[in-house]
Amino acid sequence: MPFLVALSAALVACQPKAADLVRRRARSAPASGQLGWWTHLSVLLAASYGAYFGGDLGVILLAVLGIFVHDSLHRLNALKSLLSLVINSFALAVFALFGPVDWRSVAVIAPASLLGGYVGARLARRVPANLLRGLIVVLGLVVAVWLWI
């Protein structure tokens, strides 16, 4: 787990250069006006990981979207929040139907997560993109070290 968190933070740190490389390669390909299959596959893999494990899903999605989708970090962060909601709602339904669930914990964690996602997305819009990226990277590395210890 610490390795995945650190890798996600590194992807977010490298995202502008990686996104530029992907865009340069995409310019040489025929324009289709749609996201490429690498984008869909990357989001599917991130969603599968996040639905099962959940840890660091937001940073992984933000890194993947930042590399493959040409848009501002603030809009990508909003898309990441929406995708996280969909992914976690699907995972909740699957686990509720097929696995043991401690509903008392759900009663605390679900509203707190929804409120945190809403407030976090609103606050992130007010932070300059480079500062937001730096905060995400630093927080990701701190969490990776914490998990490692």
Sequence and secondary structure as in RCSB ss.txt:
>XXXX:A:sequence
MPFLVALSAALVACQPKAADLVRRRARSAPASGQLGWWTHLSVLLAASYGAYFGGDLGVILLAVLGIFVHDSLHR
LNALKSLLSLVINSFALAVFALFGPVDWRSVAVIAPASLLGGYVGARLARRVPANLLRGLIVVLGLVVAVWLWI
>XXXX:A:secstr
 HHHHHHHHHHHHHHHHHHHHHHHHHHHS   SS  HHHHHHHHHHHHHHHHT TTHHHHHHHHHHHHS S HHH
HHHHHHHHHHHHHHHHHHHHHHHS   HHHHHHHHHHHHHHHHHHHHHHTTS HHHHHHHHHHHHHHHHHHHH 
